[in-house]
Amino acid sequence: MSPRSLYDPPALLSSDDAQALAKRALSHSTADAARVTIVNGSRGNTRFAVNQISTAGDNTDTVLTVRSEYGKRAASASTNALDDDSLKRVVETSERLAKLAPEDPEAMPELGPQAVSASPGYSASTAALDPAGRAAAVSRVTEPARAAKLVATGYLETDVGSFAVANSKGLFDYSRQTSAAMTTTVRTPDASGSGWAGAAHSDWRRIDPSELGEHAIEKARRSVNAVAVEPGRYTVILEPTAVGNLIQLLAFALNARNADEGRSFFTKPGGGNKIGQKVVDERVSLWSDPMDPDASANTFTAEGLPVHKTVWIEEGVVRNLAYDRFWAEKQNTAPSPLIGSLRMPGGTTTQEEMVASVSRGILVTRFWYIRPVDPRTILYTGLTRDGTFLIEDGKITRAVKNLRFNESPIFMLNNLEGLGPPVRVSASEDGGPGFAIVVPPVMARDFTFTSLSDAV
Amino acid sequence: MAPTRREFLKHTAATAAALGLAASPASTQLAALQPTRSNDSGDPSIKELTQRALDVAKSAGADYADVRVSRNRSQTLLTREHRVQNVVDSETYGFGVRVLAGGAWGFAASRDLTKAEVERVAKQAAAQAKANRSVLIRPVALAPTPAVRDGSWKGPAEIDPFDVAIEDKVGLLLEANDAALKAGAKFVTSAMFFLREEKTLATSDGTYVVQTIYRSQPTMNVTAVSPKFTDFQTRQSNDIAPMGMGYEHVRDAKLVENAPKWAQQAVEKLSAKPVDVGRYDLVLHPSHLWLTIHESIAHPTELDRAMGYEANYAGTSFVSPPEKMLGTFRYGPDFMNIQGDRSQPGSLSACGWDDEGVEPDTFLIIKNGIVNDYQTTREQAPWLSWWYSKQGRETRSHGCSYAQSWADVQFQRMPNVSLLPGDTERSFEEIIAATDKGIAIIGDGSFSIDQQRYNAQFGGQLFYEIKGGKMVGMLKDVAYQMRTPDFWNAMDMIGGHASYQLGGAFNDGKGQPSQANAVSHGCVPARFRQINVINTGRQA
């Protein structure tokens, strides 16, 4: 092993390191039961604006959280100081708070040892990307943009982390993961055009900065001189990122308890939930699988419970909702936690074929500032951004001004006209890695736009 | 002239009683709140380590460097109905070194505040600045700021939230939940959030300052469900703003006393009349209007946005380019004055010095309806030197540099951005009484705005139909859509000093990686003529 460079951050905690640290913390415990979670890692990021690097940052941290339990009383405390005195103090704090907390009738006992799979989401190439490597990647976007007399702004982030859970009943789960995301917005100097491209993956080698730059440059050029169209219901072709922006909203609404309690789209009128009911077009399925090589996620929860593939929607029918351990036990079913992985399989229609089939419609690159309006219908509002185009008679004819929508992914998936091949997208609002989402481009009719925006 | 404190309190109480609103603690307590300043420079070992970091950064090529050491203690309590969901007490301690070398920035941070790690991180930040120079076009230059040798600032907190027993906090939340359930709520969640940040900043310009910042927020969310599971409605307690105060803010929020009203309002929403779409005169309460100000004025007047630096996430701004806006662009009517500051007592943005050692000033962003200034840091202020010299003002940062923790690099974040009161003393009720056909909106709700801050849509907590100067009944499914300059130019009536209060948020997001900023917005009630209202209710 070569000596560690002076500039390298401390290495990731290994399984043995994490187990030893957890044991040290648990050795101070006097509670009936205790659980330790350890989140350790480094984040590297480089921002660029107006064709040059604006800021960058590298940080490293380890946060240890102790949850102490006395019967049905529990509380947690966390620290990032890992010396023995600090570990003792954080255990004592959690114990003091737990003794003062009232009994929780829904408290679930700590789990015993569990069999968990190693996450497929660790990549040495992501872990190895350093500030100079990030700067080089940035120049593969900024140089072509500058040469094209355009203005590139963007962000590159890599995360390398390990996650461990241990408890006083002998459970110990460990995983390590990486993630990388790069996004860029290229604008014309007169601010009349703007184009975006982005990608995310656990493996940095799967992201091509030059290709992102080319896409964003092309969209920026094509988006100038946007014309106004009347707000209203349009046939839309949503590129995969825009689909990802909306599909994750559906995932957030999958909570079983909210449905059973009468405060969710998934509530069945009269009582109960919609498991077994058809809610969207039969061409739609949706699942989470931590072992998905393009949408990997952690293989266990913060309680140490193993996570397996869960199918939420199958051929338009609700197959499962997200149950925590308490609600699953109460409803006599298995727990099914929501995790940061989503896949919606698609179809074979290419985006070009979709465009060719539309007499009048709108092509959307991505959505922005999406916020809930009405949870009864999973209705959200938000706007198109960085590449919105008019389709006329089977051709993309010109850029249109951005539009605000008030729409639900449920309505959109009921108005389905076509699905393309699924791809991994960067669909988080802030350009960080976010949920690992694989989705197809979607063509849908009657998508509701309610107003025009002058924003470019 | 400002009213006396007694008049202020009397008036606020009357307003609150009329609408079943929680009395804003902002308006009942501000007069007594003041920060503490001294020359106590704190722990000498920290001073030694920060000096070491600055020395190492300098010898590694830094033209300028700063070091921030912070210890953030936070506590979260979450409850629902009769049970405690979570009690979490967290502490994070670490440091970050920022280096400017050859006109490029570098930043590195670590949790391990030891001499060896401080040296490594300082070198790492300097090496990163060198790597970042590879694509440099315009070198960074900083506006000058006077050095503060040993400064100390402590935010106002009558009661340190971390000194209050956990059972008292939990007891208060469960009692409030019980009161809401007895008043007709089907479900209720409640929570408390507290932060105490102890922050030290040392710069290579010779500044060394130590600050303690407090933040407190109690919240409730009450849900009513129709008997046959065909509808549900919620009421959030967001007329109680988060504040830069201690536990006294929670005590004075009177959750137990207010919970029944919130529950009754959630139940009333179930049978409220769906709004007819159309144009209405809107009378917006400060508990609602703060968020509209935040989104449509505070964000677009951040100078980094206007200059394109946030184009990839938060966006740019329609208030751009500055040379075509400053002194020229009409944002709203003559009586519209928007102030930036980090000094309003109890406000979330209040501090002694920003995260690069600048003492923030109070400045007018909009003056008599015209764009007058932007929010700036030391890097950004020189971009407007042409304007400042034309105005006979010095080029200085407004002190808007902020990082959410030791692990993040500081950058431009909004200060408190507030709509100043009008000359005429006028209350929310008086504005309603002067309105023939309209909608009164209380509390913030759904919000969304485009990346240049032109087109926005806002919901709320409570909507009341106004007819002939009176509130005649509750409405639901209301949202208004606006184009920012049209909206603010449609403002024709605002409240006076007695109706001024603070709203705010703990978690305004900006930057990549996204950082949370806590900010307050003071405002008065205001009326906006003929605004487009949509109905957001649809059938599943």
Boltz contact constraints between the chains, C-beta under 6 A:
constraints:
  - contact:
      token1: [A, 7]
      token2: [B, 124]
      max_distance: 6.0
  - contact:
      token1: [A, 7]
      token2: [B, 127]
      max_distance: 6.0
  - contact:
      token1: [A, 45]
      token2: [B, 513]
      max_distance: 6.0
  - contact:
      token1: [A, 47]
      token2: [B, 512]
      max_distance: 6.0
  - contact:
      token1: [A, 49]
      token2: [B, 309]
      max_distance: 6.0
  - contact:
      token1: [A, 50]
      token2: [B, 308]
      max_distance: 6.0
  - contact:
      token1: [A, 52]
      token2: [B, 135]
      max_distance: 6.0
  - contact:
      token1: [A, 52]
      token2: [B, 136]
      max_distance: 6.0
  - contact:
      token1: [A, 52]
      token2: [B, 137]
      max_distance: 6.0
  - contact:
      token1: [A, 53]
      token2: [B, 132]
      max_distance: 6.0
  - contact:
      token1: [A, 53]
      token2: [B, 135]
      max_distance: 6.0
  - contact:
      token1: [A, 54]
      token2: [B, 309]
      max_distance: 6.0
  - contact:
      token1: [A, 55]
      token2: [B, 105]
      max_distance: 6.0
  - contact:
      token1: [A, 55]
      token2: [B, 409]
      max_distance: 6.0
  - contact:
      token1: [A, 56]
      token2: [B, 128]
      max_distance: 6.0
  - contact:
      token1: [A, 56]
      token2: [B, 132]
      max_distance: 6.0
  - contact:
      token1: [A, 57]
      token2: [B, 107]
      max_distance: 6.0
  - contact:
      token1: [A, 57]
      token2: [B, 409]
      max_distance: 6.0
  - contact:
      token1: [A, 58]
      token2: [B, 108]
      max_distance: 6.0
  - contact:
      token1: [A, 59]
      token2: [B, 109]
      max_distance: 6.0
  - contact:
      token1: [A, 59]
      token2: [B, 407]
      max_distance: 6.0
  - contact:
      token1: [A, 60]
      token2: [B, 110]
      max_distance: 6.0
  - contact:
      token1: [A, 61]
      token2: [B, 111]
      max_distance: 6.0
  - contact:
      token1: [A, 75]
      token2: [B, 87]
      max_distance: 6.0
  - contact:
      token1: [A, 76]
      token2: [B, 88]
      max_distance: 6.0
  - contact:
      token1: [A, 77]
      token2: [B, 89]
      max_distance: 6.0
  - contact:
      token1: [A, 78]
      token2: [B, 90]
      max_distance: 6.0
  - contact:
      token1: [A, 79]
      token2: [B, 91]
      max_distance: 6.0
  - contact:
      token1: [A, 80]
      token2: [B, 92]
      max_distance: 6.0
  - contact:
      token1: [A, 80]
      token2: [B, 111]
      max_distance: 6.0
  - contact:
      token1: [A, 81]
      token2: [B, 93]
      max_distance: 6.0
  - contact:
      token1: [A, 93]
      token2: [B, 89]
      max_distance: 6.0
  - contact:
      token1: [A, 97]
      token2: [B, 87]
      max_distance: 6.0
  - contact:
      token1: [A, 97]
      token2: [B, 166]
      max_distance: 6.0
  - contact:
      token1: [A, 100]
      token2: [B, 166]
      max_distance: 6.0
  - contact:
      token1: [A, 100]
      token2: [B, 167]
      max_distance: 6.0
  - contact:
      token1: [A, 101]
      token2: [B, 84]
      max_distance: 6.0
  - contact:
      token1: [A, 101]
      token2: [B, 87]
      max_distance: 6.0
  - contact:
      token1: [A, 102]
      token2: [B, 84]
      max_distance: 6.0
  - contact:
      token1: [A, 104]
      token2: [B, 83]
      max_distance: 6.0
  - contact:
      token1: [A, 104]
      token2: [B, 84]
      max_distance: 6.0
  - contact:
      token1: [A, 131]
      token2: [B, 128]
      max_distance: 6.0
  - contact:
      token1: [A, 131]
      token2: [B, 131]
      max_distance: 6.0
  - contact:
      token1: [A, 132]
      token2: [B, 131]
      max_distance: 6.0
  - contact:
      token1: [A, 135]
      token2: [B, 131]
      max_distance: 6.0
  - contact:
      token1: [A, 135]
      token2: [B, 132]
      max_distance: 6.0
  - contact:
      token1: [A, 135]
      token2: [B, 134]
      max_distance: 6.0
  - contact:
      token1: [A, 139]
      token2: [B, 135]
      max_distance: 6.0
  - contact:
      token1: [A, 142]
      token2: [B, 135]
      max_distance: 6.0
  - contact:
      token1: [A, 153]
      token2: [B, 311]
      max_distance: 6.0
  - contact:
      token1: [A, 153]
      token2: [B, 312]
      max_distance: 6.0
  - contact:
      token1: [A, 154]
      token2: [B, 312]
      max_distance: 6.0
  - contact:
      token1: [A, 155]
      token2: [B, 312]
      max_distance: 6.0
  - contact:
      token1: [A, 155]
      token2: [B, 512]
      max_distance: 6.0
  - contact:
      token1: [A, 183]
      token2: [B, 312]
      max_distance: 6.0
  - contact:
      token1: [A, 185]
      token2: [B, 311]
      max_distance: 6.0
  - contact:
      token1: [A, 185]
      token2: [B, 312]
      max_distance: 6.0
  - contact:
      token1: [A, 187]
      token2: [B, 311]
      max_distance: 6.0
  - contact:
      token1: [A, 262]
      token2: [B, 225]
      max_distance: 6.0
  - contact:
      token1: [A, 262]
      token2: [B, 229]
      max_distance: 6.0
  - contact:
      token1: [A, 263]
      token2: [B, 223]
      max_distance: 6.0
  - contact:
      token1: [A, 263]
      token2: [B, 232]
      max_distance: 6.0
  - contact:
      token1: [A, 265]
      token2: [B, 540]
      max_distance: 6.0
  - contact:
      token1: [A, 267]
      token2: [B, 229]
      max_distance: 6.0
  - contact:
      token1: [A, 269]
      token2: [B, 229]
      max_distance: 6.0
  - contact:
      token1: [A, 269]
      token2: [B, 230]
      max_distance: 6.0
  - contact:
      token1: [A, 270]
      token2: [B, 229]
      max_distance: 6.0
  - contact:
      token1: [A, 271]
      token2: [B, 229]
      max_distance: 6.0
  - contact:
      token1: [A, 368]
      token2: [B, 451]
      max_distance: 6.0
  - contact:
      token1: [A, 369]
      token2: [B, 448]
      max_distance: 6.0
  - contact:
      token1: [A, 369]
      token2: [B, 449]
      max_distance: 6.0
  - contact:
      token1: [A, 371]
      token2: [B, 446]
      max_distance: 6.0
  - contact:
      token1: [A, 371]
      token2: [B, 447]
      max_distance: 6.0
  - contact:
      token1: [A, 371]
      token2: [B, 448]
      max_distance: 6.0
  - contact:
      token1: [A, 373]
      token2: [B, 446]
      max_distance: 6.0
  - contact:
      token1: [A, 373]
      token2: [B, 536]
      max_distance: 6.0
  - contact:
      token1: [A, 374]
      token2: [B, 536]
      max_distance: 6.0
  - contact:
      token1: [A, 377]
      token2: [B, 538]
      max_distance: 6.0
  - contact:
      token1: [A, 377]
      token2: [B, 540]
      max_distance: 6.0
  - contact:
      token1: [A, 381]
      token2: [B, 448]
      max_distance: 6.0
  - contact:
      token1: [A, 381]
      token2: [B, 457]
      max_distance: 6.0
  - contact:
      token1: [A, 382]
      token2: [B, 448]
      max_distance: 6.0
  - contact:
      token1: [A, 383]
      token2: [B, 450]
      max_distance: 6.0
  - contact:
      token1: [A, 385]
      token2: [B, 451]
      max_distance: 6.0
  - contact:
      token1: [A, 404]
      token2: [B, 455]
      max_distance: 6.0
  - contact:
      token1: [A, 430]
      token2: [B, 313]
      max_distance: 6.0
  - contact:
      token1: [A, 430]
      token2: [B, 514]
      max_distance: 6.0
  - contact:
      token1: [A, 431]
      token2: [B, 313]
      max_distance: 6.0
  - contact:
      token1: [A, 431]
      token2: [B, 512]
      max_distance: 6.0
  - contact:
      token1: [A, 432]
      token2: [B, 513]
      max_distance: 6.0
  - contact:
      token1: [A, 451]
      token2: [B, 481]
      max_distance: 6.0
  - contact:
      token1: [A, 453]
      token2: [B, 450]
      max_distance: 6.0
  - contact:
      token1: [A, 453]
      token2: [B, 454]
      max_distance: 6.0
  - contact:
      token1: [A, 453]
      token2: [B, 455]
      max_distance: 6.0
  - contact:
      token1: [A, 454]
      token2: [B, 454]
      max_distance: 6.0
  - contact:
      token1: [A, 455]
      token2: [B, 450]
      max_distance: 6.0
  - contact:
      token1: [A, 455]
      token2: [B, 451]
      max_distance: 6.0
  - contact:
      token1: [A, 455]
      token2: [B, 452]
      max_distance: 6.0
  - contact:
      token1: [A, 455]
      token2: [B, 454]
      max_distance: 6.0
